[in-house]
Amino acid sequence: MQPFSLAPDIIYLNHAAVAPWPQSTVDAVVRFAQENGTLGATNYPAWQQEELALKSLLARLINAADDSEIALLKNTSEALSIIAYGLPWKPGENIVSIAQEFPSNRIVWESLASQGVELRLVDLQHSSGEPEEAIAEAIDQNTRLLSVSSVQYASGLRLDLGRLGKTCRKAGILFCVDAIQSLGAIPFDVQACQADFVVADGHKWMLGPEGVALFYVRPEVRDHLRLQQFGWHMVEAMMDFDRHDWRPAPDARRFECGSPNMLGIHTLAASLRLLLKTGIEQVAIRIRHNMDFALQQVSEYGFESLTPAAANRRAGILSFRIPGHDNQQIQQALMQQQVICAYRGGGIRFSPHFYNTANEIGDAFNVIRQITKAIR
């Protein structure tokens, strides 16, 4: 059986936005819905076991030392907000990030301006040399935190997280990684890169739903975050409803204030089982082959690539421009022709996953050729 059941006329190249679910995930969702419809929450203890299983799968995916370092939140933005408003800031401190970041990884830090915290944005699009050098140069004695996406959502630039982690340790600052464009596409090692925080929603390369997100917190910095949300799920004695004294859970569950998204948990867990069974190394190899072929197509058609050519500087995102044309208009025409892609950073963005084929990618570029011929 094929892992996906997409309509035969669709070429889906938009996993950097919202991914389709594998068939095994669709089946798991149907089973969960049928169980809920016929039995209600009779099997709630089993649902809680699936919640724990998802944390274990996520810990394995990022090579966390223990499942207890993982919290399940609603989305990336919520996780970033917990960090931003959990840390005690002093006026004059600064945060270093990247000018080309997705809005979620900029707005939350900009909101701290009222506390006298400065956000320093490094323009990687116009800087020369290695991006990690440009980022390091922006760090000074008042820097408290470095926050970056592991892979830039528009250009597809992949950062050397190990190098940035060493820079943060040397400078004595915190390191936050938005890994939403990495997890499920390429290997990720939270211990090797020495990140203090890792955040990622499940609806992109992890092939899960919107509404369930990973929040990793390094144990050594867990107590540094002041709790901002409170409820039954974040206390140590979670199931003792008659107890009136309480204290926060000693692990990352302290950041999960209320009832978990059980439907989303079952969905993401099913998708991660497929990815981990396939093997993230194998997934990454297939994505790299797809990217190599797509870059070759960009070159042969005379388009302008906005994504680095070096394999170690990219993951699954390829952005490109078609000279002499309105690229947003072409992207909209591609969507009408069932080539599902995005317009980001002034270019057309393709983001194929491991199951996509060279034939599909070649067909997508052929559709572009037909579109550009028709609008000349």
C-alpha positions as CSV (number, residue, x, y, z in Angstrom):
1,M,0.0,0.0,0.0
2,Q,1.2,3.5,-0.8
3,P,1.9,5.6,2.3
4,F,-0.3,8.5,0.9
5,S,-3.7,8.5,-0.8
6,L,-3.5,11.9,-2.5
7,A,-5.9,12.5,-5.5
8,P,-4.1,11.4,-8.7
9,D,-4.2,14.8,-10.3
10,I,-2.5,16.6,-7.4
11,I,1.3,17.2,-7.2
12,Y,1.8,18.1,-3.5
13,L,4.9,20.2,-3.0
14,N,3.9,22.2,0.0
15,H,5.1,20.4,3.1
16,A,6.8,23.5,4.4
17,A,3.3,24.9,4.9
18,V,0.7,22.3,5.8
19,A,1.3,18.6,4.9
20,P,-1.2,15.9,3.9
21,W,-1.6,13.0,6.3
22,P,-0.3,9.5,5.4
23,Q,-3.0,6.9,4.9
24,S,-2.0,5.1,8.1
25,T,-2.6,8.4,10.0
26,V,-6.0,8.8,8.3
27,D,-6.9,5.2,9.4
28,A,-5.8,6.0,13.0
29,V,-7.9,9.1,13.1
30,V,-10.9,7.2,11.8
31,R,-10.4,4.5,14.5
32,F,-10.1,7.1,17.2
33,A,-13.3,8.9,16.0
34,Q,-15.2,5.6,15.8
35,E,-14.1,4.7,19.3
36,N,-15.1,8.1,20.6
37,G,-18.5,7.9,18.8
38,T,-19.3,4.5,20.2
39,L,-17.6,4.4,23.6
40,G,-17.0,8.0,24.5
41,A,-14.0,8.4,26.8
42,T,-14.3,4.8,28.2
43,N,-10.7,4.1,27.2
44,Y,-9.3,7.5,28.4
45,P,-6.4,5.7,30.2
46,A,-5.3,4.3,26.9
47,W,-5.5,7.8,25.4
48,Q,-3.2,9.0,28.1
49,Q,-0.8,6.2,27.2
50,E,-0.8,7.5,23.6
51,E,0.0,10.9,25.0
52,L,3.0,9.5,26.7
53,A,3.9,7.5,23.6
54,L,3.9,10.7,21.5
55,K,6.4,12.3,23.9
56,S,8.6,9.3,23.6
57,L,8.4,9.4,19.8
58,L,9.3,13.1,19.8
59,A,12.1,12.6,22.2
60,R,13.5,9.9,19.9
61,L,13.1,12.3,16.9
62,I,15.2,15.0,18.5
63,N,17.5,12.7,20.5
64,A,16.3,14.2,23.8
65,A,17.9,12.5,26.9
66,D,14.5,11.7,28.4
67,D,10.8,11.9,27.6
68,S,10.3,14.2,30.6
69,E,12.0,17.0,28.6
70,I,9.1,17.2,26.2
71,A,5.8,19.1,26.6
72,L,2.9,19.0,24.2
73,L,1.5,22.5,23.4
74,K,-0.9,24.0,20.8
75,N,1.6,25.5,18.4
76,T,5.0,27.0,18.0
77,S,3.9,30.5,18.9
78,E,2.6,29.3,22.3
79,A,5.9,27.7,23.1
80,L,7.8,30.9,22.1
81,S,5.5,33.0,24.2
82,I,6.1,30.7,27.2
83,I,9.8,31.4,26.8
84,A,9.4,35.1,26.2
85,Y,7.2,35.7,29.1
86,G,8.7,33.1,31.4
87,L,12.2,34.5,31.4
88,P,12.9,37.4,33.8
89,W,14.2,40.2,31.6
90,K,16.2,43.3,32.6
91,P,16.0,46.6,30.7
92,G,18.9,46.8,28.2
93,E,19.1,43.1,27.5
94,N,18.8,42.0,23.9
95,I,17.7,39.0,21.8
96,V,19.5,38.1,18.6
97,S,17.5,36.7,15.7
98,I,17.3,36.8,11.9
99,A,15.6,39.5,9.8
100,Q,14.1,36.9,7.4
101,E,12.4,34.8,10.1
102,F,8.8,33.7,10.0
103,P,6.6,36.3,11.8
104,S,6.1,34.0,14.8
105,N,9.8,34.1,15.6
106,R,9.9,37.9,15.4
107,I,6.6,39.2,16.8
108,V,7.0,37.5,20.2
109,W,10.4,39.0,20.8
110,E,9.3,42.4,19.5
111,S,6.5,42.4,22.1
112,L,9.1,42.5,24.9
113,A,10.1,46.1,23.9
114,S,7.8,47.4,26.6
115,Q,10.2,45.7,29.1
116,G,13.2,47.5,27.6
117,V,14.4,44.4,25.7
118,E,15.9,45.0,22.3
119,L,15.5,42.6,19.4
120,R,18.5,42.6,17.1
121,L,17.8,41.2,13.6
122,V,20.6,40.0,11.5
123,D,20.0,40.4,7.8
124,L,21.4,37.2,6.3
125,Q,20.1,38.1,2.8
126,H,22.6,40.9,2.4
127,S,25.4,39.7,4.6
128,S,28.6,38.2,3.2
129,G,30.4,35.2,4.6
130,E,29.1,32.4,6.8
131,P,25.6,33.1,8.3
132,E,26.8,31.8,11.7
133,E,29.6,34.4,11.7
134,A,27.1,37.2,11.0
135,I,24.9,36.0,13.8
136,A,27.8,35.7,16.3
137,E,28.9,39.3,15.5
138,A,25.5,40.6,16.7
139,I,25.9,39.0,20.1
140,D,27.4,41.2,22.9
141,Q,27.6,41.4,26.7
142,N,23.9,42.3,26.9
143,T,22.6,39.4,24.8
144,R,20.4,37.1,26.8
145,L,19.1,34.7,24.1
146,L,19.7,33.7,20.5
147,S,16.5,32.6,18.6
148,V,16.7,31.1,15.1
149,S,14.9,28.8,12.8
150,S,16.9,25.8,11.9
151,V,15.8,26.2,8.3
152,Q,14.6,29.5,7.0
153,Y,11.0,29.3,5.8
154,A,11.4,31.4,2.6
155,S,15.0,30.8,1.3
156,G,15.4,27.3,2.7
157,L,18.8,28.2,4.2
158,R,19.9,25.6,6.7
159,L,21.9,26.8,9.7
160,D,24.8,25.0,11.4
161,L,23.1,24.5,14.8
162,G,26.1,22.8,16.3
163,R,28.2,25.9,15.6
164,L,25.6,28.3,16.9
165,G,25.2,26.2,20.1
166,K,28.9,26.4,20.8
167,T,28.7,30.2,20.2
168,C,25.9,30.4,22.8
169,R,27.7,28.3,25.3
170,K,30.9,30.4,24.9
171,A,28.8,33.6,25.3
172,G,26.8,32.3,28.2
173,I,23.5,32.9,26.6
174,L,20.3,30.8,26.0
175,F,19.7,29.1,22.6
176,C,16.2,28.7,21.2
177,V,15.6,26.8,18.0
178,D,12.4,26.8,15.9
179,A,12.8,23.4,14.3
180,I,9.5,23.3,12.4
181,Q,11.2,23.2,9.0
182,S,13.6,20.4,10.1
183,L,11.8,17.8,12.2
184,G,10.5,15.1,10.0
185,A,12.8,16.1,7.1
186,I,16.4,15.9,8.3
187,P,18.1,14.4,11.4
188,F,18.0,16.7,14.5
189,D,20.1,16.2,17.6
190,V,19.2,18.5,20.5
191,Q,22.1,17.3,22.6
192,A,24.6,17.9,19.9
193,C,23.5,21.4,19.1
194,Q,23.1,22.2,22.9
195,A,19.8,24.0,22.5
196,D,18.0,25.1,25.6
197,F,14.6,25.3,23.9
198,V,13.3,23.6,20.8
199,V,9.8,24.4,19.4
200,A,8.0,22.9,16.4
201,D,4.4,22.4,15.4
202,G,3.5,19.0,13.9
203,H,1.7,20.0,10.7
204,K,4.6,20.4,8.3
205,W,7.4,17.8,7.7
206,M,6.2,15.7,10.7
207,L,3.0,15.1,8.6
208,G,0.7,15.7,11.5
209,P,-2.2,18.1,12.3
210,E,-2.3,21.7,13.3
211,G,-2.8,22.2,17.0
212,V,-0.1,19.9,18.5
213,A,3.4,21.1,19.0
214,L,6.7,20.0,20.5
215,F,8.2,22.1,23.3
216,Y,11.6,20.9,24.5
217,V,13.2,22.5,27.6
218,R,16.6,21.6,28.8
219,P,16.3,20.4,32.4
220,E,18.9,22.8,33.6
221,V,16.9,25.9,32.5
222,R,13.4,24.5,33.2
223,D,13.1,26.3,36.5
224,H,14.2,29.6,34.9
225,L,10.8,29.9,33.2
226,R,8.1,31.5,35.4
227,L,4.8,29.8,34.9
228,Q,2.2,31.9,33.1
229,Q,-0.6,29.3,32.7
230,F,-2.2,27.2,35.4
231,G,-4.6,24.2,35.4
232,W,-5.2,20.6,36.3
233,H,-2.8,19.1,33.8
234,M,0.3,20.9,34.9
235,V,0.3,19.9,38.6
236,E,2.4,17.1,40.0
237,A,-0.7,15.1,41.3
238,M,-2.5,15.5,38.1
239,M,-5.3,12.9,38.6
240,D,-5.9,13.6,42.3
241,F,-8.9,15.9,41.7
242,D,-9.8,16.1,45.4
243,R,-6.4,17.4,46.5
244,H,-6.3,21.1,47.4
245,D,-2.6,21.7,47.8
246,W,-0.6,21.5,44.6
247,R,2.8,22.2,43.0
248,P,3.9,22.2,39.4
249,A,5.0,18.9,37.8
250,P,8.7,18.5,38.1
251,D,9.2,17.9,34.4
252,A,8.1,19.7,31.2
253,R,4.5,18.8,31.8
254,R,4.3,21.9,34.0
255,F,3.9,23.8,30.7
256,E,0.8,21.9,29.7
257,C,-1.9,23.7,31.7
258,G,-5.2,22.1,30.5
259,S,-6.8,19.2,28.8
260,P,-4.6,17.7,26.0
261,N,-5.6,17.6,22.4
262,M,-6.2,13.8,22.2
263,L,-7.3,13.8,18.6
264,G,-4.2,15.7,17.6
265,I,-2.0,13.5,19.8
266,H,-3.3,10.3,18.1
267,T,-2.8,11.9,14.7
268,L,0.7,13.1,15.1
269,A,1.8,9.9,16.8
270,A,0.6,7.8,13.9
271,S,2.5,10.0,11.4
272,L,5.7,9.9,13.5
273,R,5.5,6.1,13.6
274,L,5.6,6.1,9.8
275,L,8.5,8.5,9.7
276,L,10.6,6.7,12.3
277,K,9.8,3.3,10.7
278,T,11.0,4.7,7.4
279,G,14.0,6.1,9.2
280,I,14.8,9.8,9.3
281,E,18.2,9.2,7.6
282,Q,16.4,7.5,4.7
283,V,13.8,10.3,4.6
284,A,16.5,12.9,4.5
285,I,18.3,11.0,1.6
286,R,15.1,10.9,-0.5
287,I,14.4,14.6,0.2
288,R,18.0,15.4,-0.8
289,H,17.6,13.5,-4.1
290,N,14.4,15.3,-4.8
291,M,16.0,18.6,-4.0
292,D,19.0,17.8,-6.3
293,F,16.7,17.1,-9.1
294,A,14.6,20.2,-8.5
295,L,17.7,22.4,-8.4
296,Q,18.8,20.8,-11.7
297,Q,15.4,21.7,-13.2
298,V,15.7,25.3,-12.0
299,S,19.1,25.6,-13.7
300,E,18.0,24.0,-16.9
301,Y,15.0,26.2,-17.2
302,G,17.1,29.3,-16.5
303,F,15.3,30.2,-13.3
304,E,17.0,32.0,-10.3
305,S,17.4,29.8,-7.2
306,L,16.9,31.6,-3.9
307,T,18.0,28.4,-2.0
308,P,21.7,27.5,-1.4
309,A,23.0,24.9,-3.7
310,A,25.2,23.2,-1.1
311,A,23.5,20.1,0.4
312,N,24.6,21.0,3.9
313,R,22.9,24.4,3.6
314,R,19.4,23.2,2.6
315,A,16.8,20.7,3.8
316,G,13.5,20.3,1.9
317,I,12.7,23.9,0.8
318,L,13.5,25.1,-2.7
319,S,12.6,28.7,-3.6
320,F,13.2,30.2,-7.0
321,R,12.2,33.1,-9.2
322,I,11.2,33.1,-12.9
323,P,12.8,36.2,-14.5
324,G,10.5,38.5,-16.4
325,H,7.3,37.2,-14.8
326,D,5.0,37.9,-11.9
327,N,6.0,35.0,-9.7
328,Q,3.0,35.3,-7.5
329,Q,0.7,35.1,-10.5
330,I,2.6,31.9,-11.7
331,Q,2.2,30.3,-8.2
332,Q,-1.5,31.0,-8.3
333,A,-1.7,29.4,-11.7
334,L,0.2,26.4,-10.5
335,M,-2.3,26.0,-7.7
336,Q,-5.1,26.1,-10.3
337,Q,-3.3,23.3,-12.2
338,Q,-3.2,21.2,-8.9
339,V,0.5,21.8,-8.3
340,I,0.3,22.7,-4.6
341,C,3.1,25.1,-3.6
342,A,3.6,28.5,-2.0
343,Y,4.8,32.0,-2.7
344,R,7.3,33.1,-0.1
345,G,10.1,35.7,0.0
346,G,9.4,36.9,-3.5
347,G,9.6,33.5,-5.1
348,I,7.9,30.2,-5.8
349,R,8.5,27.7,-3.0
350,F,8.5,23.9,-3.6
351,S,8.9,21.7,-0.6
352,P,8.8,18.0,-1.6
353,H,8.8,15.2,1.0
354,F,10.3,11.8,0.9
355,Y,7.4,10.2,-1.0
356,N,7.4,12.7,-3.9
357,T,9.1,11.5,-7.1
358,A,11.3,13.0,-9.7
359,N,8.5,12.5,-12.2
360,E,6.2,14.6,-10.1
361,I,8.8,17.3,-9.8
362,G,9.5,17.2,-13.5
363,D,5.8,17.5,-14.3
364,A,5.6,20.5,-12.0
365,F,8.3,22.3,-13.9
366,N,6.6,21.3,-17.1
367,V,3.4,23.0,-15.9
368,I,5.5,26.2,-15.2
369,R,6.8,26.1,-18.8
370,Q,3.2,25.8,-20.1
371,I,2.0,28.7,-17.9
372,T,4.9,31.0,-18.9
373,K,4.3,30.3,-22.6
374,A,0.6,31.0,-22.2
375,I,1.1,34.4,-20.6
376,R,3.8,35.8,-22.9
